[in-house]
Amino acid sequence: MLKVTVERGDKVATLKLEGKLSGPWVDEAAKAWSDVIGGIAAKDVIVGLSGVTFIDEEGKKLLGQMLRRGAQLRDGRLMTRYIINQLLQETEDSQKKEPEKCPQPTLWN
């Protein structure tokens, strides 16, 4: 199960995820992500992952897409931080190949 909460501020929106980012819940998170970036630039979105307990491969792909679009990922757990660091490295590697297509990824603690 995944709980998705969206908090909209004046300049920044926060997409807070809690639970498992896996299976059918990845689609729910993707839908919420699409809704959020429909009204605000992706670089102005913070994705809160401190309540995430598990991330499967599809969840990692979604987080990678968010990073490549410019979202800021905030973590809390050691495993989540490890996964985010892997995604950051992959994003940085793809920026080296195609720098004009990818904004600089950001990790917030």
C-alpha positions in Angstrom: 0.0 0.0 0.0 1.1 3.6 -0.7 -0.2 6.8 0.7 0.3 9.8 -1.5 -0.1 13.4 -0.1 0.3 16.5 -2.1 1.1 19.8 -0.4 1.1 22.9 -2.6 2.9 26.0 -1.6 3.3 29.4 -3.3 6.4 28.3 -5.3 7.0 24.7 -4.4 4.8 21.6 -4.3 5.6 18.5 -2.2 4.6 15.0 -3.2 5.0 12.9 -0.1 5.0 9.1 -0.5 4.6 6.7 2.4 4.6 2.9 2.2 5.6 0.6 -0.7 6.5 2.2 -4.1 5.9 -1.1 -5.9 3.4 -2.9 -8.1 0.2 -1.1 -8.7 1.2 1.7 -6.4 3.8 2.9 -8.8 1.0 3.8 -11.2 -0.8 5.7 -8.4 2.4 7.6 -7.7 2.9 8.3 -11.4 -0.6 9.7 -11.7 -0.1 12.0 -8.7 3.3 13.1 -10.2 1.6 14.0 -13.5 -1.1 15.9 -11.7 1.4 17.9 -9.7 3.6 18.8 -12.7 0.6 19.8 -14.7 0.5 23.0 -12.8 4.1 23.6 -11.7 7.6 23.1 -13.2 9.1 19.7 -12.2 12.1 21.5 -10.7 9.8 23.1 -8.2 8.5 19.7 -6.9 10.0 18.0 -3.8 9.3 14.3 -3.6 9.4 13.2 0.0 10.5 9.6 0.4 11.1 9.4 4.2 8.1 7.2 4.7 8.8 4.8 1.8 9.6 1.3 3.1 10.2 -0.5 -0.2 11.0 0.4 -3.9 10.8 -2.1 -6.7 12.3 -1.7 -10.2 9.3 0.1 -11.6 9.4 2.4 -8.6 13.1 3.1 -9.3 12.2 3.9 -12.9 9.6 6.4 -11.8 12.0 8.1 -9.4 14.6 8.2 -12.2 12.1 9.9 -14.5 11.3 12.4 -11.7 15.0 13.2 -11.3 15.6 13.6 -15.0 12.7 16.1 -15.1 14.3 18.1 -12.3 12.4 17.0 -9.2 14.2 17.1 -5.8 14.1 13.8 -3.9 14.2 13.9 -0.1 15.0 10.7 1.7 15.1 9.5 5.3 16.0 5.8 5.4 19.3 4.3 4.6 18.0 2.0 1.8 16.1 4.8 0.2 19.2 7.0 0.3 21.2 4.2 -1.3 18.6 3.9 -4.1 18.4 7.7 -4.6 22.2 7.8 -4.8 22.2 5.1 -7.5 19.5 7.1 -9.5 21.5 10.3 -9.1 24.6 8.5 -10.5 22.6 7.2 -13.5 21.2 10.6 -14.1 24.6 12.2 -13.9 25.9 9.6 -16.4 23.1 10.3 -18.8 23.8 14.1 -18.5 27.3 13.5 -19.6 26.0 11.8 -22.7 23.2 14.3 -23.4 23.7 17.4 -21.2 21.1 19.5 -22.9 18.2 17.1 -22.1 18.7 16.7 -18.4 18.5 19.3 -15.6 20.9 19.0 -12.7 19.5 16.4 -10.2 19.1 17.5 -6.6 19.1 15.4 -3.4 17.9 17.0 -0.2 18.4 15.5 3.2 
